[in-house]
Amino acid sequence: MLEKKIAELLNDQINKELYSAYLYLDFANYFEDEGLDGFAHWYEIQAQEERDHAFMIRRYLLDSGHRVTFGAIDKPDKVFKTHLDPLLAGLEHEKYVTSLITAIYAEAFAAKDFKTMQFLDWFVKEQGEEEKNADDLIKKMKLFGSEPKGLYMLNQELAARVYSPATANE
C-alpha cells in the first residue's frame, strides 16, 4: 500500500503532466501561427507523450488502491518573441519535471517503497531523454534556425517525427 504522502505527490504529478501537455500544445499553436508546421507537429507529439505520462501515473494509483482527484490545469502564460524562445522554455520545463520526479523518487526511497521506485525508474530514464531531446533541438536551432534554408530543413526534420505511445514496460 502506498503511503499517503507518496500517493498525494503522484496524484499532483498527474496534473503537472497534464499541464505539460497544455504547455506543449501552446508551443504548437505558436509554431502554427509562425508557419512552422513541423515544429508544431513535434510539440503536438510532445503533448501526447505528456498525456500518456499522466495516464500511466493515474493507472498506477488506481491499481494501488488510491482514489485519483484532478485539480485545475493552469493556462500556459509564456510569451514568445523568437523561434528559440519555446525551445528554451521547453528545456527549462523538462528540468522542472525532472526535479518533481526526483522528489517523488526520494520520498519513495525514504519510505522503502520499492514498488513505486521501480515504477518511477521509467520516468527517471524518460526525463533524461526529454532533457537531451530539448537540448539537442536548441543546439540545432542555434546552428541552423537563423538562416531560412536551415530553418526549412529543420522544420521538415521535425515534421517526420512519429508518435508512439509510452508504456512503463519498455
MOGIZI-V938562 format. One record per residue. N is the residue number from 0. RES is the residue in three letters. SS is DSSP state (H for helix, E for strand, C for the rest). OMEGA is omega as a letter, one per 20 degrees, with the letter a starting at -180 (NA if undefined). Layout:
N_RES_SS_OMEGA / N_RES_SS_OMEGA
//
This chain:
0_MET_C_r / 1_LEU_C_r / 2_GLU_C_a / 3_LYS_H_a / 4_LYS_H_r / 5_ILE_H_r / 6_ALA_H_r / 7_GLU_H_r / 8_LEU_H_r / 9_LEU_H_r / 10_ASN_H_r / 11_ASP_H_a / 12_GLN_H_r / 13_ILE_H_r / 14_ASN_H_r / 15_LYS_H_r / 16_GLU_H_r / 17_LEU_H_r / 18_TYR_H_r / 19_SER_H_r / 20_ALA_H_r / 21_TYR_H_a / 22_LEU_H_a / 23_TYR_H_r / 24_LEU_H_r / 25_ASP_H_r / 26_PHE_H_r / 27_ALA_H_r / 28_ASN_H_r / 29_TYR_H_a / 30_PHE_H_r / 31_GLU_H_r / 32_ASP_H_a / 33_GLU_C_a / 34_GLY_C_a / 35_LEU_C_a / 36_ASP_H_r / 37_GLY_H_r / 38_PHE_H_r / 39_ALA_H_r / 40_HIS_H_a / 41_TRP_H_a / 42_TYR_H_r / 43_GLU_H_r / 44_ILE_H_r / 45_GLN_H_r / 46_ALA_H_r / 47_GLN_H_r / 48_GLU_H_r / 49_GLU_H_r / 50_ARG_H_r / 51_ASP_H_a / 52_HIS_H_r / 53_ALA_H_a / 54_PHE_H_r / 55_MET_H_r / 56_ILE_H_r / 57_ARG_H_a / 58_ARG_H_r / 59_TYR_H_r / 60_LEU_H_a / 61_LEU_H_r / 62_ASP_H_r / 63_SER_C_r / 64_GLY_C_a / 65_HIS_C_r / 66_ARG_C_r / 67_VAL_C_r / 68_THR_C_a / 69_PHE_C_r / 70_GLY_C_r / 71_ALA_C_r / 72_ILE_C_a / 73_ASP_C_r / 74_LYS_C_r / 75_PRO_C_a / 76_ASP_C_a / 77_LYS_C_r / 78_VAL_C_a / 79_PHE_C_r / 80_LYS_C_r / 81_THR_C_r / 82_HIS_H_r / 83_LEU_H_a / 84_ASP_H_r / 85_PRO_H_a / 86_LEU_H_r / 87_LEU_H_r / 88_ALA_H_r / 89_GLY_H_r / 90_LEU_H_r / 91_GLU_H_a / 92_HIS_H_r / 93_GLU_H_r / 94_LYS_H_r / 95_TYR_H_r / 96_VAL_H_r / 97_THR_H_r / 98_SER_H_r / 99_LEU_H_r / 100_ILE_H_r / 101_THR_H_r / 102_ALA_H_r / 103_ILE_H_r / 104_TYR_H_r / 105_ALA_H_r / 106_GLU_H_r / 107_ALA_H_r / 108_PHE_H_a / 109_ALA_H_a / 110_ALA_C_a / 111_LYS_C_r / 112_ASP_C_a / 113_PHE_H_r / 114_LYS_H_r / 115_THR_H_r / 116_MET_H_r / 117_GLN_H_r / 118_PHE_H_a / 119_LEU_H_r / 120_ASP_H_r / 121_TRP_H_a / 122_PHE_H_r / 123_VAL_H_r / 124_LYS_H_a / 125_GLU_H_a / 126_GLN_H_r / 127_GLY_H_r / 128_GLU_H_a / 129_GLU_H_r / 130_GLU_H_r / 131_LYS_H_r / 132_ASN_H_a / 133_ALA_H_r / 134_ASP_H_r / 135_ASP_H_a / 136_LEU_H_r / 137_ILE_H_r / 138_LYS_H_r / 139_LYS_H_r / 140_MET_H_r / 141_LYS_H_r / 142_LEU_H_a / 143_PHE_H_a / 144_GLY_C_a / 145_SER_C_a / 146_GLU_C_a / 147_PRO_H_a / 148_LYS_H_r / 149_GLY_H_r / 150_LEU_H_r / 151_TYR_H_a / 152_MET_H_r / 153_LEU_H_r / 154_ASN_H_r / 155_GLN_H_r / 156_GLU_H_a / 157_LEU_H_r / 158_ALA_H_a / 159_ALA_C_a / 160_ARG_C_a / 161_VAL_C_r / 162_TYR_C_r / 163_SER_C_a / 164_PRO_C_r / 165_ALA_C_r / 166_THR_C_a / 167_ALA_C_a / 168_ASN_C_a / 169_GLU_C_NA
//
